[in-house]
Amino acid sequence: MFLVPMTRQSADLARSFDRLFDESLFGAPSRAEAPATRSPALDVAETERSYTVKLDLPGAAKEDVKISIEGRRVTVEATTVRNDEKKDGERVLYAERSVASYARSFTLPVEVDQAESSAKMEHGVLTLQLAKRGATKASQLTVN
């Protein structure tokens, strides 16, 4: 195995090379273009009564997150908002941060009870507590 030590100069060169593929042929991408949709990373844990799902949504505010549940299928969508607030006398020299869009759908083994489920957003991580829909109570039939 051959390892190459990273110096500040080589790290800057690598970052510049990465930017080459991020930018269009004629400079920075147009701000009017729609953001590319990213698929956020997620973790799913299960207990007897619920699923705990954690999704990484960096930069998204809780007001911009939409969660829909249809039976066993869960869909999460979010969009980050760019704040272009400038102070008097300030000018932007370079801006890399941009608007991002997130979308992820997944299917769970058991249907979700939406009324008993909850969602919490903290430090860019969305945590869903998805309650499993319980089986209907067993009833006895009488034989006539």
BANUBA-258990 format. One record per residue (C-alpha): x, y, z; residue number from 1. Coordinates in steps of 0.2 Angstrom, whole numbers, plus 5000, padded with zeros to 4 digits. Layout:
@xx:X	yy:Y	zz:Z	n:NUM $
...
//
This chain:
@xx:5000	yy:5000	zz:5000	n:1 $
@xx:5007	yy:5017	zz:4995	n:2 $
@xx:5002	yy:5032	zz:5006	n:3 $
@xx:5004	yy:5050	zz:5000	n:4 $
@xx:5005	yy:5063	zz:5014	n:5 $
@xx:4993	yy:5077	zz:5012	n:6 $
@xx:5000	yy:5095	zz:5014	n:7 $
@xx:4990	yy:5111	zz:5013	n:8 $
@xx:4995	yy:5114	zz:4995	n:9 $
@xx:4989	yy:5096	zz:4990	n:10 $
@xx:4973	yy:5098	zz:5000	n:11 $
@xx:4970	yy:5115	zz:4991	n:12 $
@xx:4974	yy:5107	zz:4974	n:13 $
@xx:4962	yy:5092	zz:4978	n:14 $
@xx:4948	yy:5105	zz:4982	n:15 $
@xx:4951	yy:5115	zz:4967	n:16 $
@xx:4950	yy:5099	zz:4956	n:17 $
@xx:4933	yy:5094	zz:4965	n:18 $
@xx:4926	yy:5112	zz:4961	n:19 $
@xx:4931	yy:5109	zz:4942	n:20 $
@xx:4917	yy:5096	zz:4941	n:21 $
@xx:4905	yy:5106	zz:4952	n:22 $
@xx:4905	yy:5121	zz:4940	n:23 $
@xx:4899	yy:5123	zz:4923	n:24 $
@xx:4911	yy:5126	zz:4908	n:25 $
@xx:4909	yy:5145	zz:4909	n:26 $
@xx:4911	yy:5148	zz:4928	n:27 $
@xx:4899	yy:5145	zz:4943	n:28 $
@xx:4882	yy:5137	zz:4940	n:29 $
@xx:4867	yy:5148	zz:4938	n:30 $
@xx:4858	yy:5153	zz:4953	n:31 $
@xx:4841	yy:5151	zz:4944	n:32 $
@xx:4844	yy:5133	zz:4942	n:33 $
@xx:4834	yy:5121	zz:4953	n:34 $
@xx:4844	yy:5113	zz:4966	n:35 $
@xx:4849	yy:5094	zz:4964	n:36 $
@xx:4839	yy:5083	zz:4975	n:37 $
@xx:4850	yy:5074	zz:4988	n:38 $
@xx:4845	yy:5058	zz:4996	n:39 $
@xx:4849	yy:5060	zz:5015	n:40 $
@xx:4857	yy:5046	zz:5025	n:41 $
@xx:4846	yy:5037	zz:5037	n:42 $
@xx:4846	yy:5025	zz:5052	n:43 $
@xx:4832	yy:5014	zz:5057	n:44 $
@xx:4830	yy:5006	zz:5074	n:45 $
@xx:4815	yy:4995	zz:5080	n:46 $
@xx:4807	yy:4992	zz:5096	n:47 $
@xx:4792	yy:4981	zz:5100	n:48 $
@xx:4780	yy:4996	zz:5097	n:49 $
@xx:4789	yy:5008	zz:5086	n:50 $
@xx:4802	yy:5012	zz:5073	n:51 $
@xx:4815	yy:5026	zz:5076	n:52 $
@xx:4821	yy:5034	zz:5060	n:53 $
@xx:4835	yy:5047	zz:5060	n:54 $
@xx:4839	yy:5057	zz:5044	n:55 $
@xx:4853	yy:5070	zz:5041	n:56 $
@xx:4845	yy:5086	zz:5034	n:57 $
@xx:4859	yy:5099	zz:5036	n:58 $
@xx:4853	yy:5117	zz:5034	n:59 $
@xx:4835	yy:5113	zz:5033	n:60 $
@xx:4823	yy:5121	zz:5045	n:61 $
@xx:4809	yy:5111	zz:5053	n:62 $
@xx:4796	yy:5122	zz:5044	n:63 $
@xx:4803	yy:5117	zz:5028	n:64 $
@xx:4802	yy:5098	zz:5031	n:65 $
@xx:4787	yy:5088	zz:5024	n:66 $
@xx:4783	yy:5071	zz:5030	n:67 $
@xx:4770	yy:5060	zz:5023	n:68 $
@xx:4764	yy:5042	zz:5028	n:69 $
@xx:4754	yy:5030	zz:5018	n:70 $
@xx:4752	yy:5014	zz:5026	n:71 $
@xx:4770	yy:5006	zz:5027	n:72 $
@xx:4778	yy:5020	zz:5015	n:73 $
@xx:4786	yy:5035	zz:5023	n:74 $
@xx:4792	yy:5050	zz:5012	n:75 $
@xx:4802	yy:5064	zz:5019	n:76 $
@xx:4806	yy:5080	zz:5009	n:77 $
@xx:4815	yy:5096	zz:5013	n:78 $
@xx:4822	yy:5111	zz:5005	n:79 $
@xx:4836	yy:5123	zz:5013	n:80 $
@xx:4833	yy:5142	zz:5011	n:81 $
@xx:4848	yy:5153	zz:5006	n:82 $
@xx:4849	yy:5169	zz:5016	n:83 $
@xx:4856	yy:5183	zz:5006	n:84 $
@xx:4856	yy:5196	zz:5019	n:85 $
@xx:4870	yy:5209	zz:5017	n:86 $
@xx:4876	yy:5222	zz:5029	n:87 $
@xx:4879	yy:5240	zz:5023	n:88 $
@xx:4896	yy:5241	zz:5014	n:89 $
@xx:4898	yy:5223	zz:5013	n:90 $
@xx:4901	yy:5214	zz:4996	n:91 $
@xx:4902	yy:5195	zz:4993	n:92 $
@xx:4918	yy:5189	zz:4986	n:93 $
@xx:4914	yy:5171	zz:4984	n:94 $
@xx:4899	yy:5160	zz:4989	n:95 $
@xx:4899	yy:5141	zz:4989	n:96 $
@xx:4884	yy:5138	zz:5000	n:97 $
@xx:4868	yy:5136	zz:4990	n:98 $
@xx:4850	yy:5130	zz:4991	n:99 $
@xx:4848	yy:5111	zz:4993	n:100 $
@xx:4834	yy:5099	zz:4991	n:101 $
@xx:4832	yy:5083	zz:5000	n:102 $
@xx:4820	yy:5068	zz:4997	n:103 $
@xx:4819	yy:5050	zz:5004	n:104 $
@xx:4806	yy:5037	zz:5003	n:105 $
@xx:4806	yy:5020	zz:5012	n:106 $
@xx:4795	yy:5006	zz:5016	n:107 $
@xx:4794	yy:4998	zz:5033	n:108 $
@xx:4788	yy:4980	zz:5037	n:109 $
@xx:4773	yy:4985	zz:5047	n:110 $
@xx:4760	yy:4999	zz:5044	n:111 $
@xx:4763	yy:5016	zz:5054	n:112 $
@xx:4750	yy:5023	zz:5065	n:113 $
@xx:4751	yy:5042	zz:5060	n:114 $
@xx:4741	yy:5048	zz:5075	n:115 $
@xx:4753	yy:5040	zz:5088	n:116 $
@xx:4769	yy:5045	zz:5078	n:117 $
@xx:4780	yy:5061	zz:5081	n:118 $
@xx:4794	yy:5070	zz:5073	n:119 $
@xx:4808	yy:5081	zz:5080	n:120 $
@xx:4821	yy:5091	zz:5072	n:121 $
@xx:4838	yy:5095	zz:5081	n:122 $
@xx:4855	yy:5101	zz:5075	n:123 $
@xx:4851	yy:5096	zz:5057	n:124 $
@xx:4845	yy:5078	zz:5061	n:125 $
@xx:4826	yy:5074	zz:5059	n:126 $
@xx:4821	yy:5060	zz:5072	n:127 $
@xx:4804	yy:5051	zz:5068	n:128 $
@xx:4796	yy:5040	zz:5081	n:129 $
@xx:4784	yy:5030	zz:5070	n:130 $
@xx:4772	yy:5019	zz:5080	n:131 $
@xx:4767	yy:5003	zz:5073	n:132 $
@xx:4749	yy:5000	zz:5069	n:133 $
@xx:4743	yy:4987	zz:5082	n:134 $
@xx:4733	yy:4972	zz:5076	n:135 $
@xx:4714	yy:4973	zz:5079	n:136 $
@xx:4708	yy:4965	zz:5095	n:137 $
@xx:4704	yy:4947	zz:5093	n:138 $
@xx:4686	yy:4942	zz:5095	n:139 $
@xx:4678	yy:4926	zz:5097	n:140 $
@xx:4665	yy:4919	zz:5086	n:141 $
@xx:4651	yy:4908	zz:5093	n:142 $
@xx:4646	yy:4892	zz:5083	n:143 $
@xx:4627	yy:4891	zz:5080	n:144 $
//
